[in-house]
Amino acid sequence: MNPIEECDDFLPVASSSILKKRSRSCKDVEDDDAALTCPICLEEMVNSGSRCISSIKCGHLFCESCILDWYIQEIKKNERAKCPSCKSPFKKPDVRRLVTSRLIVHDVSELERVKKELEHEKRQNVELERKLARSEMALAQCRRWLLEGSKENEALKALMMKSKSNLCEKIKTTATLFTRRVFHPIHTPSFPVEMTGRSVALNWKEEMAITSVGNEKKKFGIQKVSLIDSSSIDFFTVHEKHIRDVKCSPYQPSLVLTTSMDRALKITCAKNKHIIQQYTLERPGWACSFDDSHSNYLYCGLNNNVVMVYDIRKTNATLHRLPGNSTCFPIHSIDVATNKSGAKFIFCSNTMESYFWDMSDPANPVLQRISGYNPYSLSLDSNETLLVSYRRSKHAEHGAGTKHTLYTVQDSGTNPLWSIESPHPQVPLARTHFFKQAGNEEFLVCFSKDQTLSINSREGEVEQFDVKSSVLDVKSKCIGPTRFLAAVTEQKLHLYKYE
């Protein structure tokens, strides 16, 4: 035997082809490690069962169950199924099982450990999120408690301020009761025989009361009564039919504005009994007014709910014609206010509603309502305060009666100031009035209550005068240092002096 053959150190050298096969085999083992993991479920594939190795047309490998489920989902969404890896189309018959001669077992212990750590981290995150949510809820509850406490604190402060204010008002009212002046009757002239009265105005310059009186025989006109000399009484005719309203000019005291059922608006000089100017109306006039901020403007409310505005410099033309929402109700009260910014408001009232025309833009007047029910009177004082008197029907929830509300006049409209109610019904259409007391600047509201003239403050009735009939109109005016009050019934004019 050849000694070389017997020695292990001299074994035949393997051919290069064999070495190449061995090197490829090692590389294949490394690639198999990835090839035997399903790209869909990321689990190892086996030779049998639902997780057996399967291939499709493009050559990619998957678990048989995974690729079949994928196929079904793709068919539901699209007309053709595509490979999850390369998006190549395939059909169900293209899915084929593969049987390999060997399988490489992977050590998945590290993977399982990482998965457990991941699950543990997820549970910790969930718990932390729950704790955070509970903390946020507790913080929100604390904020609500803090807000409620702040509101209660503000409410208590407001209540204390209100109590303090009420106490001051009561002290002020109590002090006023001992020093308050009252009205005293000074004169009660009767109207001419068979004549009845309707409206009254006080002329501060001439110191006289102007009353509209008349009848069908002697026509209708103005009765002048001196506030100084009770025996000085004079009457002259102005209209053919009932005079519904009378106003004294704030610019020329001898001028009187009247409107009547004879469809006329007239300016009359009470001193020389001469009609200076007149306008023919489209319908009977029920209310009229001068403009305290413009000496040339006149206003008249008609019985079809239309306001006519005239300029005395244009005798044959109408400046504005302002129709209300309905033509069924006559305007029984009209007054004009100009605020500090120069905007003009025309306040009107009929038997169904009170409203005002905003004349900020005279070319485009705007109509705005004032809330309330069945108003029967509206009056204005010094462009800042408005009185609207309402009456309830006997079928109302609280029964028949009246309510008198004071409003403040602002740029944006009106805001209620305070109200006073009376249980006595107001049957005839009448006018009410209000004014400020001298000294304490408190408002007093005058209205008819049954057959008496009632004067009321915010706290209640201050004075009451028995006039033996319903008061149809009441006015008050300071003439010099003295305030006079005039009330008209059908048969008499009642004059009072504030002392």
C-alpha positions as CSV (number, residue, x, y, z in Angstrom):
1,M,0.0,0.0,0.0
2,N,1.1,3.4,-0.7
3,P,2.1,5.3,2.4
4,I,0.6,8.4,1.2
5,E,-2.8,6.7,0.9
6,E,-2.7,5.5,4.4
7,C,-2.0,9.0,5.9
8,D,-5.0,11.2,6.6
9,D,-3.1,14.2,6.1
10,F,-2.8,13.5,2.4
11,L,-6.5,13.1,1.5
12,P,-7.6,14.1,-2.0
13,V,-8.4,17.8,-2.3
14,A,-12.1,18.4,-3.2
15,S,-12.8,19.8,-6.6
16,S,-13.8,23.4,-7.0
17,S,-17.3,22.5,-8.0
18,I,-17.9,20.7,-4.7
19,L,-16.6,23.7,-2.8
20,K,-19.0,25.9,-4.8
21,K,-21.9,23.7,-3.9
22,R,-21.0,23.8,-0.2
23,S,-20.8,27.6,-0.3
24,R,-24.1,27.9,-2.0
25,S,-25.7,25.5,0.5
26,C,-24.6,27.7,3.4
27,K,-26.0,30.8,1.7
28,D,-29.2,28.9,1.0
29,V,-29.5,28.1,4.6
30,E,-29.3,31.8,5.5
31,D,-31.9,32.7,2.9
32,D,-34.2,29.9,4.0
33,D,-34.3,31.6,7.4
34,A,-36.3,34.4,5.8
35,A,-38.0,32.4,3.1
36,L,-39.8,30.1,5.6
37,T,-41.5,33.1,7.4
38,C,-44.9,34.0,6.0
39,P,-45.0,37.7,4.9
40,I,-48.6,38.0,5.9
41,C,-48.8,36.5,9.4
42,L,-45.0,36.7,10.1
43,E,-45.2,33.1,11.5
44,E,-43.1,30.1,10.5
45,M,-44.4,27.9,7.7
46,V,-44.5,24.1,7.9
47,N,-45.0,21.1,5.6
48,S,-48.5,20.3,6.6
49,G,-51.7,21.7,7.9
50,S,-53.2,25.2,7.2
51,R,-49.8,26.8,7.6
52,C,-48.1,24.6,5.0
53,I,-45.9,26.4,2.4
54,S,-47.7,27.5,-0.7
55,S,-46.6,29.5,-3.7
56,I,-48.4,31.5,-6.3
57,K,-47.7,32.4,-9.9
58,C,-45.1,35.0,-9.2
59,G,-43.1,32.6,-7.0
60,H,-43.6,34.2,-3.6
61,L,-44.3,31.9,-0.7
62,F,-47.0,32.2,2.0
63,C,-49.0,30.1,4.4
64,E,-51.8,28.3,2.5
65,S,-54.5,29.7,4.8
66,C,-53.0,33.2,4.7
67,I,-52.8,33.5,0.9
68,L,-56.3,32.0,0.5
69,D,-57.8,34.5,3.0
70,W,-55.9,37.3,1.2
71,Y,-57.4,36.0,-2.1
72,I,-61.0,36.2,-0.7
73,Q,-60.5,39.7,0.7
74,E,-59.0,40.9,-2.6
75,I,-61.8,39.5,-4.7
76,K,-64.4,41.2,-2.4
77,K,-62.6,44.6,-2.8
78,N,-61.5,44.2,-6.5
79,E,-62.2,42.0,-9.5
80,R,-58.6,40.5,-9.4
81,A,-56.4,39.4,-6.5
82,K,-52.8,40.6,-6.4
83,C,-49.7,39.3,-4.6
84,P,-49.1,40.9,-1.2
85,S,-45.4,41.2,-2.0
86,C,-45.1,42.2,-5.7
87,K,-48.8,43.1,-6.6
88,S,-48.7,40.6,-9.5
89,P,-52.2,39.3,-10.3
90,F,-53.0,35.6,-9.5
91,K,-55.9,33.2,-9.4
92,K,-57.0,30.7,-6.9
93,P,-55.7,27.7,-9.0
94,D,-52.3,29.4,-8.9
95,V,-52.0,28.6,-5.2
96,R,-50.0,25.4,-4.9
97,R,-48.6,23.6,-1.9
98,L,-44.8,23.0,-1.7
99,V,-43.2,20.1,0.1
100,T,-39.5,20.7,1.1
101,S,-37.0,18.1,2.0
102,R,-36.0,19.9,5.1
103,L,-37.1,22.7,7.4
104,I,-35.0,25.0,9.5
105,V,-36.2,25.5,13.0
106,H,-36.0,29.0,14.2
107,D,-35.3,29.9,17.8
108,V,-38.2,32.2,18.6
109,S,-37.5,32.6,22.3
110,E,-36.0,36.1,21.8
111,L,-39.0,37.1,19.7
112,E,-41.4,35.8,22.3
113,R,-39.5,37.8,25.0
114,V,-39.7,41.0,22.9
115,K,-43.4,40.4,22.3
116,K,-44.1,40.0,26.1
117,E,-42.1,43.2,26.8
118,L,-44.2,45.0,24.2
119,E,-47.4,43.8,25.6
120,H,-46.2,44.8,29.1
121,E,-45.4,48.3,27.8
122,K,-48.8,48.5,26.1
123,R,-50.6,47.6,29.4
124,Q,-48.5,50.2,31.2
125,N,-49.4,52.8,28.6
126,V,-53.1,52.0,28.9
127,E,-52.9,52.3,32.7
128,L,-51.1,55.6,32.5
129,E,-53.7,56.9,30.0
130,R,-56.5,55.9,32.4
131,K,-54.7,57.7,35.3
132,L,-54.3,60.8,33.1
133,A,-58.0,60.7,32.1
134,R,-59.0,60.5,35.8
135,S,-56.6,63.4,36.6
136,E,-58.1,65.5,33.8
137,M,-61.6,64.8,35.1
138,A,-60.7,65.7,38.6
139,L,-59.1,68.9,37.3
140,A,-62.2,69.8,35.3
141,Q,-64.4,69.2,38.4
142,C,-62.1,71.4,40.5
143,R,-62.5,74.1,37.8
144,R,-66.3,73.8,37.9
145,W,-66.3,74.1,41.7
146,L,-64.1,77.1,41.4
147,L,-66.3,78.7,38.8
148,E,-69.5,78.0,40.8
149,G,-67.8,79.4,43.9
150,S,-66.9,82.5,42.0
151,K,-70.5,82.9,40.7
152,E,-71.9,82.5,44.2
153,N,-69.4,85.1,45.5
154,E,-70.5,87.5,42.8
155,A,-74.2,86.8,43.5
156,L,-73.6,87.5,47.2
157,K,-71.8,90.7,46.4
158,A,-74.6,91.8,44.1
159,L,-77.2,90.9,46.8
160,M,-75.3,92.9,49.4
161,M,-75.1,95.9,47.0
162,K,-78.8,95.6,46.3
163,S,-79.7,95.4,50.0
164,K,-77.5,98.4,50.6
165,S,-79.2,100.3,47.8
166,N,-82.7,99.3,49.0
167,L,-81.8,100.4,52.5
168,C,-80.6,103.8,51.2
169,E,-83.7,104.1,49.1
170,K,-85.9,103.4,52.1
171,I,-84.0,105.9,54.2
172,K,-84.3,108.4,51.4
173,T,-88.1,107.7,51.0
174,T,-88.7,107.9,54.7
175,A,-86.9,111.2,54.9
176,T,-88.9,112.5,51.9
177,L,-92.2,111.6,53.6
178,F,-91.5,114.2,56.2
179,T,-90.4,116.9,53.8
180,R,-92.4,116.0,50.7
181,R,-94.5,118.7,49.1
182,V,-98.0,117.9,47.8
183,F,-100.4,119.2,45.2
184,H,-103.3,121.5,46.3
185,P,-106.4,122.2,44.2
186,I,-106.4,125.9,43.1
187,H,-109.3,126.0,40.6
188,T,-111.9,123.8,39.0
189,P,-113.6,125.7,36.1
190,S,-116.5,124.1,34.3
191,F,-116.8,124.0,30.5
192,P,-119.3,126.1,28.6
193,V,-122.9,124.7,28.7
194,E,-123.4,121.5,26.8
195,M,-119.7,121.3,25.9
196,T,-117.3,118.5,26.7
197,G,-113.6,118.5,27.1
198,R,-111.0,116.1,25.7
199,S,-107.4,117.3,25.8
200,V,-105.3,119.8,27.8
201,A,-101.9,121.5,27.4
202,L,-100.1,124.0,29.7
203,N,-98.6,127.2,28.3
204,W,-95.7,128.1,30.5
205,K,-95.1,131.5,28.9
206,E,-98.6,132.8,29.0
207,E,-99.3,131.0,32.3
208,M,-102.6,129.4,31.1
209,A,-104.2,126.0,30.5
210,I,-105.4,125.3,26.9
211,T,-108.3,122.8,26.8
212,S,-110.1,121.4,23.7
213,V,-113.8,121.6,24.2
214,G,-117.0,121.9,22.1
215,N,-120.2,120.3,20.8
216,E,-121.9,119.7,17.5
217,K,-123.9,122.9,17.7
218,K,-121.2,125.4,18.6
219,K,-118.4,123.5,16.9
220,F,-115.1,122.6,18.6
221,G,-112.4,124.9,19.8
222,I,-110.0,126.0,22.5
223,Q,-110.8,127.2,26.0
224,K,-108.1,129.3,27.7
225,V,-107.9,129.4,31.5
226,S,-105.5,131.6,33.4
227,L,-103.4,129.9,36.1
228,I,-103.1,133.2,37.9
229,D,-106.6,134.7,37.6
230,S,-109.2,132.0,37.9
231,S,-111.9,134.3,36.5
232,S,-110.0,134.8,33.2
233,I,-111.6,132.2,30.8
234,D,-112.0,132.5,27.0
235,F,-113.2,130.2,24.2
236,F,-113.0,130.4,20.4
237,T,-113.8,127.9,17.6
238,V,-111.0,126.2,15.6
239,H,-112.4,122.9,14.1
240,E,-115.7,121.5,12.8
241,K,-115.5,118.2,14.6
242,H,-114.0,116.7,17.8
243,I,-110.5,117.8,18.6
244,R,-108.4,114.8,19.5
245,D,-105.2,116.5,20.7
246,V,-103.8,119.9,21.5
247,K,-100.1,120.9,22.1
248,C,-98.4,124.2,22.9
249,S,-95.4,125.3,20.9
250,P,-92.0,125.2,22.8
251,Y,-90.7,128.1,20.6
252,Q,-93.6,130.6,20.4
253,P,-95.8,130.1,23.5
254,S,-98.9,131.7,21.9
255,L,-99.0,129.0,19.1
256,V,-101.2,126.0,19.6
257,L,-101.2,122.8,17.5
258,T,-104.5,120.9,17.2
259,T,-105.8,118.0,15.1
260,S,-109.4,116.9,14.7
261,M,-111.8,114.4,13.3
262,D,-112.5,116.9,10.5
263,R,-109.2,115.8,8.8
264,A,-107.3,119.0,9.6
265,L,-104.0,119.8,11.4
266,K,-104.0,123.5,12.4
267,I,-101.6,126.0,14.0
268,T,-103.5,128.7,15.9
269,C,-102.5,131.8,17.8
270,A,-104.2,131.6,21.1
271,K,-103.5,135.2,21.8
272,N,-105.4,136.8,18.9
273,K,-107.6,133.7,18.1
274,H,-106.3,133.5,14.6
275,I,-105.5,130.3,12.5
276,I,-102.0,130.8,11.1
277,Q,-101.6,127.6,9.1
278,Q,-103.5,124.4,8.4
279,Y,-102.9,121.1,6.6
280,T,-105.6,118.8,5.1
281,L,-105.1,115.2,6.2
282,E,-105.9,112.1,4.3
283,R,-107.7,110.7,7.3
284,P,-109.0,112.1,10.7
285,G,-106.1,113.1,13.0
286,W,-105.9,111.6,16.5
287,A,-102.6,112.9,17.9
288,C,-100.1,115.7,17.1
289,S,-96.8,117.0,18.3
290,F,-94.2,119.7,17.8
291,D,-90.5,118.9,17.5
292,D,-88.5,120.1,20.5
293,S,-85.2,120.1,18.5
294,H,-86.5,121.5,15.2
295,S,-88.8,124.5,15.2
296,N,-90.2,123.9,11.7
297,Y,-91.3,120.2,12.0
298,L,-94.8,119.1,12.8
299,Y,-96.1,115.5,13.4
300,C,-99.6,114.1,13.2
301,G,-100.9,110.6,13.9
302,L,-103.9,109.5,11.8
303,N,-106.7,107.0,12.5
304,N,-105.2,104.6,9.9
305,N,-101.9,104.2,11.8
306,V,-100.0,106.6,9.6
307,V,-97.6,109.3,10.8
308,M,-97.5,112.5,8.7
309,V,-94.5,114.8,9.0
310,Y,-94.7,118.4,7.8
311,D,-92.4,121.3,7.5
312,I,-94.1,124.6,8.1
313,R,-91.9,126.2,5.4
314,K,-93.7,123.9,2.8
315,T,-97.3,124.6,3.1
316,N,-98.5,122.3,0.3
317,A,-96.1,119.3,0.7
318,T,-95.6,116.4,3.1
319,L,-92.1,115.8,4.4
320,H,-92.7,112.1,5.3
321,R,-95.5,109.7,5.3
322,L,-94.8,106.7,7.6
323,P,-97.3,103.9,7.5
324,G,-97.4,101.4,10.5
325,N,-97.8,97.7,10.4
326,S,-101.6,97.8,10.3
327,T,-104.2,100.3,9.1
328,C,-106.9,99.2,11.5
329,F,-105.8,101.0,14.6
330,P,-105.7,104.8,15.1
331,I,-102.6,106.5,16.6
332,H,-103.8,107.9,19.9
333,S,-100.4,109.2,21.1
334,I,-97.3,110.6,19.4
335,D,-94.1,112.3,20.6
336,V,-90.7,113.1,19.3
337,A,-87.2,112.6,20.9
338,T,-83.7,113.5,19.8
339,N,-80.8,111.8,21.5
340,K,-77.4,113.2,22.4
341,S,-75.9,112.0,19.1
342,G,-78.6,113.8,17.1
343,A,-80.7,110.7,16.1
344,K,-84.4,111.4,16.0
345,F,-87.1,109.0,17.2
346,I,-90.9,109.3,16.5
347,F,-92.7,107.4,19.3
348,C,-96.2,106.3,18.4
349,S,-98.9,104.2,20.1
350,N,-102.2,102.8,19.0
351,T,-104.7,100.5,20.8
352,M,-102.7,97.4,19.8
353,E,-99.0,98.3,20.1
354,S,-96.4,101.0,20.8
355,Y,-93.5,101.5,18.4
356,F,-91.1,104.2,17.2
357,W,-89.6,105.3,13.9
358,D,-85.8,105.5,13.9
359,M,-85.1,108.6,11.8
360,S,-81.3,108.4,12.0
361,D,-81.4,108.1,8.2
362,P,-84.4,110.3,7.2
363,A,-84.3,108.7,3.7
364,N,-84.7,105.2,5.2
365,P,-86.7,105.4,8.4
366,V,-86.8,102.1,10.5
367,L,-89.8,100.9,12.4
368,Q,-89.2,99.2,15.8
369,R,-91.7,97.8,18.2
370,I,-91.9,98.3,22.0
371,S,-93.1,95.2,23.8
372,G,-96.4,95.4,25.7
373,Y,-100.1,94.8,25.5
374,N,-103.0,97.1,24.5
375,P,-101.4,100.5,25.2
376,Y,-103.8,103.4,25.7
377,S,-101.3,106.3,26.3
378,L,-97.7,107.2,25.5
379,S,-95.8,110.3,26.7
380,L,-92.2,111.5,26.6
381,D,-90.1,113.7,29.0
382,S,-86.9,115.6,28.0
383,N,-85.9,113.1,25.3
384,E,-84.6,110.6,27.9
385,T,-87.6,108.9,29.5
386,L,-90.8,107.4,28.1
387,L,-94.1,106.4,29.8
388,V,-96.4,103.8,28.2
389,S,-99.7,102.9,29.9
390,Y,-101.3,99.5,29.1
391,R,-104.7,98.1,29.9
392,R,-105.8,94.5,30.3
393,S,-109.1,93.1,29.3
394,K,-111.4,91.5,31.9
395,H,-110.5,88.1,30.4
396,A,-106.8,88.5,31.1
397,E,-105.1,86.2,33.6
398,H,-104.9,88.8,36.4
399,G,-108.2,90.4,35.4
400,A,-108.9,93.9,34.2
401,G,-106.5,96.6,35.2
402,T,-103.7,98.9,34.0
403,K,-99.9,98.8,33.9
404,H,-97.7,101.9,33.6
405,T,-94.1,101.3,32.5
406,L,-91.2,103.9,32.4
407,Y,-88.5,103.3,29.7
408,T,-85.2,104.9,29.2
409,V,-84.6,106.2,25.7
410,Q,-81.2,105.1,24.3
411,D,-79.4,105.0,20.9
412,S,-80.4,101.4,20.4
413,G,-84.0,101.9,21.5
414,T,-85.8,101.6,24.8
415,N,-85.1,99.7,28.0
416,P,-87.7,99.2,30.9
417,L,-86.9,101.3,34.0
418,W,-89.8,100.3,36.4
419,S,-93.5,99.6,36.3
420,I,-96.5,100.2,38.5
421,E,-99.9,98.4,38.2
422,S,-103.5,99.3,39.2
423,P,-106.4,96.8,39.5
424,H,-108.9,99.3,38.3
425,P,-110.0,99.0,34.6
426,Q,-109.5,101.8,32.1
427,V,-112.6,101.9,29.9
428,P,-112.4,105.3,28.0
429,L,-109.3,106.1,25.9
430,A,-107.3,108.5,28.0
431,R,-103.8,110.0,28.4
432,T,-101.4,109.6,31.3
433,H,-98.4,111.7,32.3
434,F,-95.2,111.7,34.4
435,F,-92.7,114.2,35.7
436,K,-89.8,114.5,38.2
437,Q,-90.2,115.7,41.7
438,A,-88.2,118.7,42.7
439,G,-85.4,117.9,45.0
440,N,-85.1,114.2,44.9
441,E,-85.4,113.7,41.1
442,E,-87.9,110.8,41.6
443,F,-90.5,110.2,38.9
444,L,-94.2,110.5,39.6
445,V,-96.8,108.9,37.3
446,C,-100.3,110.4,37.0
447,F,-103.3,108.4,35.7
448,S,-107.0,107.9,36.1
449,K,-108.1,105.4,38.6
450,D,-111.8,104.8,38.6
451,Q,-113.2,108.4,39.2
452,T,-110.0,109.7,40.8
453,L,-106.7,111.2,39.7
454,S,-103.9,109.0,41.1
455,I,-100.3,110.2,41.5
456,N,-97.8,107.4,42.1
457,S,-94.1,106.9,42.8
458,R,-92.1,103.7,42.3
459,E,-93.1,102.5,45.8
460,G,-96.9,103.2,45.3
461,E,-99.6,105.8,45.4
462,V,-98.5,109.2,46.8
463,E,-101.7,111.3,46.3
464,Q,-105.2,110.8,45.1
465,F,-107.8,113.4,44.1
466,D,-111.5,112.7,43.7
467,V,-112.6,114.3,40.4
468,K,-116.0,112.5,40.2
469,S,-115.4,111.2,36.7
470,S,-112.7,109.5,34.5
471,V,-109.7,111.6,33.8
472,L,-109.3,111.9,30.0
473,D,-106.0,113.9,29.9
474,V,-103.5,115.1,32.4
475,K,-100.5,117.4,32.0
476,S,-97.9,119.0,34.3
477,K,-95.5,121.9,33.7
478,C,-93.2,124.1,35.8
479,I,-94.1,127.7,35.4
480,G,-91.4,129.7,37.1
481,P,-90.6,128.0,40.5
482,T,-94.1,126.5,40.8
483,R,-95.3,123.2,39.2
484,F,-98.9,123.1,38.0
485,L,-101.0,120.0,37.2
486,A,-104.0,120.0,35.0
487,A,-106.5,117.2,34.6
488,V,-109.5,117.1,32.2
489,T,-112.8,115.2,32.6
490,E,-115.8,115.5,30.3
491,Q,-117.3,118.5,32.2
492,K,-114.4,120.2,34.1
493,L,-110.8,121.2,34.2
494,H,-109.0,120.5,37.5
495,L,-106.0,122.6,38.3
496,Y,-103.5,121.9,41.1
497,K,-100.4,123.6,42.4
498,Y,-97.4,121.8,43.8
499,E,-96.5,123.2,47.2
